[in-house]
Amino acid sequence: MPTYDLYANEPGEPLWQVPAAGAARFTWEYDDGRERLLALYQKGKDKQWDGQLRIDWDVEVDPCDALGTPEEAMALYGTPYWAKMSERERGELRKHYASWQFSQFLHGEQGAMICAARIVESVPDMDAKFYSATQTMDEARHAEIYGRFLHEKIGMVYPVNDNLQALLGDTLRDSRWDMPYLGMQVLIEGLALAAFGMIRDTTTKPLPQQILAYVMQDEARHVAFGRMALRDYYQQLTDAELREREEFVIEGCYLMRDRLRGVEVLENFGIPKGEAEQISERSEFLQLFRRLLFSRIVPCVKDIGLWGPRLQQAYVGMGVFELGDSNLDLLMAQDEEIAEKLDAERFAVEERERVAEVGQAIEEGAGEP
């Protein structure tokens, strides 16, 4: 079924065209690269996988409880609106929220694919071009997977959120070659990793858990790439150039913080926008969720050298300043371990089932005259 038939709201024109800015850069040096980046490029090649095969798409999903979301996680929980809802209406609300979340993941992954391709085009170093090419394929796979989940398992898609679209546009319109790194690898990917992780670690449903764990295994490499490349480059910039990038980070963080309300969902249930915003702001779960979403961004921004007074003050105001001391390497290592453990557990179960089937067939055969 065409995606346009599944949108909960009118998505607008079928194509969003962002004018390209900046130069395509060729380099004639093919055999000189940073060892760390070339090692990451090799890992990117080694870790390619097929979303059609690695994920068990035969797992059944209830669209009205796709993520096993607890009632307390619903913004309407505890309000008069919630008290008036029937169980069927609450299930429909869960469906809309799951669709909204995974739709933003889908649109973000398409943005990541385009930004990775832009990095291949604009970055001056061949080692970075090599790695960005593997990431472009990763992001295509992620968009394919999220799209399939929404089409086949949820049956509903939400348009791209205005604030996410604004950040994508700002990132792509900037002519400086490092801005797709900063906007996508650090801000959008960092935010996505935190959101993926919260759902991965709390969902009771096997299919979204598989999808998120395997996507996060890729994203750990992507953020590592952005950190390496930007840390090296930002050591060469002037204070004024660093402040310009810090302003971009501050604006992007505010946009993303405001993006994560899901107000569009509440409006579709007849709640006026102003009241929907107030309900979302008062939700204790969403306040915690939004704060934890910066757990990957703040330490990364600090690590690459963007840590001026104005940026620090902005993070103090958001209540996320102390996250700058988080161990980002440990978080990324855990993402990889969780995916590998999930694989091992799944394949062990499949092997036991296969052995049991063979044993049963042997017993049945032995019983025949």
N, C-alpha and C positions, 0 to 999 in steps of 0.2 A: 504494500500500500504506500503511495507517495507520502512523504513526511508532511506535506502541506495539509493533508487530510487529518492529521493527528494533532495539530497544534491546538492547545487549550485557548490561546489568544491569537489574534491576527499578527503574524510575524512581519508584515510589511513586504517590501519588494523582495523578489527571490534572490537578488544579488546585491551585496553591499560592496561598493567599490571604494577602496582607499587609495588615493593617489600615491604612487611610489615616490620616495625621496632618497637622495643619496646616490653614491656611485657604486657600480659593480667593480670589484678589485681583483685583478689577476696578479699572481706572483709567479716568477720564473724559477724560484728556488723550490725544488721538489724533495730534497734530501736533508733538510735541516729542520728539526722540530724539537719541541720540548718533550723530554722523556715521559713526564707525567701525562701530558695530553695524548701522546701516541699510545701509551699504555691504556688510557681510557678509551681511545678509538678501537684498540684491539678488543677490549672488553665489550664495547658496543657491538662489534661484529659477532663475537662469540655468543652473546646473550640474545640474539634475535630469536623470536618465536612466533608461532602462528596462532592467532586468536581463535581460529576455527577448530584447532586441534587441542590446544592446551586447556581450554575452558570447556567444562561439561555443560553444553547448552541443552542437554536433555533434562536438566533439573527443572522441576515445576516451580513456578512463581505465582503467588497470589498477588495480583496487582494492587489489591487493597491492603496488603501487608507485606510488601516486597522486601522491606528492610528489617522487619521485626521491631519497628520503632515503638518505644514505650509511650504511654499516654502523656507522661510528664514532659516529653520532648516537643509536644505540639504547642504552638504559641497560644492557641485558644484554650488550652487546659486550665481549668480553674475559673474561667470566665462564664458569664451567663450564656454566651453563645454555645459553649461546650455542653453546658447542662441541658440545653434544649435539643441537642443533636441526638438522633437515633444512632444505633450501632452501624447501620448502613451508611449514614452520612459521615460518621467518624472514619469508616473505612475509605470512603471516597476522599476525605481530607488527607488521609495518609497517602493515597494514590497520587494526589496532586502534589504533595510535598516531595515524594520520591521522584516524580516526574520533573519537578522544578529543579531539584538538586542535580540529578543526573543530566538534565538538559544543559545546565550551566557547565558541567564537566565536559559535555560533548562540544559545546561551542568553544570553550576554552582550549580543548585539544586541537580543534581546527585552527584556532589562533596560534597555538604553539607550533603546529606544522608549518604554517605560513611564516612565522618568525624564524624558525629553524632554517627554512629555505632562504630567507632573507639574509641570515647570518652566513650561509654558504656563499652567497653572492657578494656580501660586503666586507667580511672580515679579511684583513690583509694577510694572515698567516695560513700556510697550507695545512698545518696540523689541526688548526681549528676548523678549517673547511672540511677536512676528512671527518672529524667527529660530528660536526653539525649535519653532515649527510646521513650518518647513522641515526641521529636523533630525528631527522625529518621522517624517516621510515617508522621509528618508534611512535611518533605522534599520529601518523596515518593509521597505524594499528589501533591506537587508543581510541581515535575517533570512530573507527569501524566498530569496535567493541561496544562503546557506549551507545552508538546509534542502533546496533542490533538489540541491545538490552531494552532500549526504549521502545523500539518498534515491536519486538516479538513478546516481551515480557510485561511491559507496562501499558503499551497501547496509547500513549499520550506523550506529547512533547511541548515544552514551553519555549517561547522565543528567548533570544539572548537578552540578559538583563541590561538595562541602559548603562549602568556604571561599568560593568565588564566591557561592554562595547566601547565606551569612552576611553577606557584604559588601553584597549587593543588599538584603537585608532591613534591615540597619542604615541604609542610605542612604534607603530608602523610609519607614521608620518615624519618622524624625526630623522634627519639626514645623517646624524652621527652614528657610526657603525656599531658602537657599543650599546646603543639604547635598546635594540631588540634583546640583547643579553639581559640588561638591567630590568626592563619591563616584563619580559617573559621568564627568563631563567631564575631570576631572584624573586620578583613580586608575584606574578601569576602562578608560576610553578610552585613557589614556596607556599602560597596560600592553598593551592590545590592539594599539595602533599599533606598538609595539616588536616584539611577537610576529609580527604580520602582516609587518612589514618584514624580519625575519630569514628567514621562509619565502619571501617574494616574491623576495628577493635571492639565495637559494640553490637554489630549486627548479629542476629541469630540465624541468618539465612545463608546457605552455602554458596549460591551463585554470585551475589554481590560481593561476598567475601573473597572469592576467587578472583573476580575481576579487579577489585581494588588492590589486592595483594600483589598481583602480577604487574599491574600498571605502576604501582609504587616502586617495584624493583627497578623498572626502567627510569622512573623519575629521580631516583637517588643518584644515578649517573648524570642526569641532566643538570641537576643542581651543582654537583661536583664540578662539572665542566664550566658552568657559569662562574663559580668561585675562583677556579684556577685562572681563567682568562681575564676576568675583571681585576682580580687582585694584582696580577702582573701589570696590567695597563694603568690602573689607577695610581700606582706608585709614580707614574711619569707625569701626572696631571698637576696643574697649578691649583692653588687653594680656590681660586674663583671657579675653575672648571669643576672641581669637586663639589662646591656649594651648589652649582647648577644641577648636578645629578642628585644631590640630597633633596633639593626642592622637588624634583620629579618623584623621588621615593616618598616624600611626605604626602604629596598630592595623591599618588597612587594608593597609599595605605588608607587614606581617608575614603577614597572611592570604593575600595574593596570592603572596608568596614561597613560602609553604608549599603553595599550591594547585598549583604547577607541577611536581609530581613525576610525575604519571601513574601513581601507585601502583595505581590501579584496573585499569590494563591488565595490570600484572605479576601481580596477584592472579588475573586471569582466565586466566593461564597456569600456575596452580598454585603460585605462590610466596607463602609466608605474608607477611602485611602487614608485620610487623616487618622481615623480611629484605628485602622489596621497598623499604621506606623506606631501608634502609642502602645497597642497591645504587644507588638513585637519588641519594643524597647523595654517593656516591663517584664518580659519573659525571662525568668532566672536561668533557664536552660540555654536560651539563645545568647544571653549575656556571657555565660561561661564559654559557649561554643565560639563566639566571635573573638573572645580574648585568646583562646587556645589556637585559633587560626593563625596567629602571628608567631607561634612557637618555632616555625621554620624560617620565617622572614627576618626577624630581628637579629638572631645570631649570624645569619648570612650577610646582612648589610654591614654589621660590625666587622666581620671577617674580611670583607673586600676593601675596607678602609673608608667607608662612608659613615663617620661617627662624630660629626661636628656638633656644636652646642645646640643649634636649632633643631637638628634631627633628634638629638637625645631628648630635648624638651618636648618634642611632639610625641615621642614614645612614652614619656612620663605622663603626658596628658591622656594618652590612650590606655594607660595602666598596664603597659607591656614592657617597660624599660628593662626590668630585671631578667627578661627572657634573653637578653643579649649575652648572658653567661651560660646559656644552654650548650651542651656538647652536641654540635651538629653532626660530627663524624659518627658518634655513637647512635644517634637517631637513624642515620642512613644505613649503618651496618645492621641495625635491627630490622629495617625494612627489607633488606636482602635476605636475612635469616628467616623472617616470617614466610616469605614466598617459597624459599627452599624447603622449609619444614612442611608447609601446606602441600607442596608437591610430593614430598616423601610419604606423608600420611595418606594422601589420596591413592598413590600408586601402590602402597602397601596393602590397602583395603582391596584394590582391584586385583592384586596378585593373589591374595587369600581367597577371593571369590573365584578366580580362575582355577586355582588348585582344588577348591572344593567341588567345582563343576567337573573337573577331570576325574577326581576321586569317585564322584557319584556315577559318572559314566562307566568307570571301570567296574564298580560294584554291580551296576545293572547288567553290564556285559557278562560278568562272571556268573551271574545267576541264570543266564540263558542256557538251555540244553545244547 
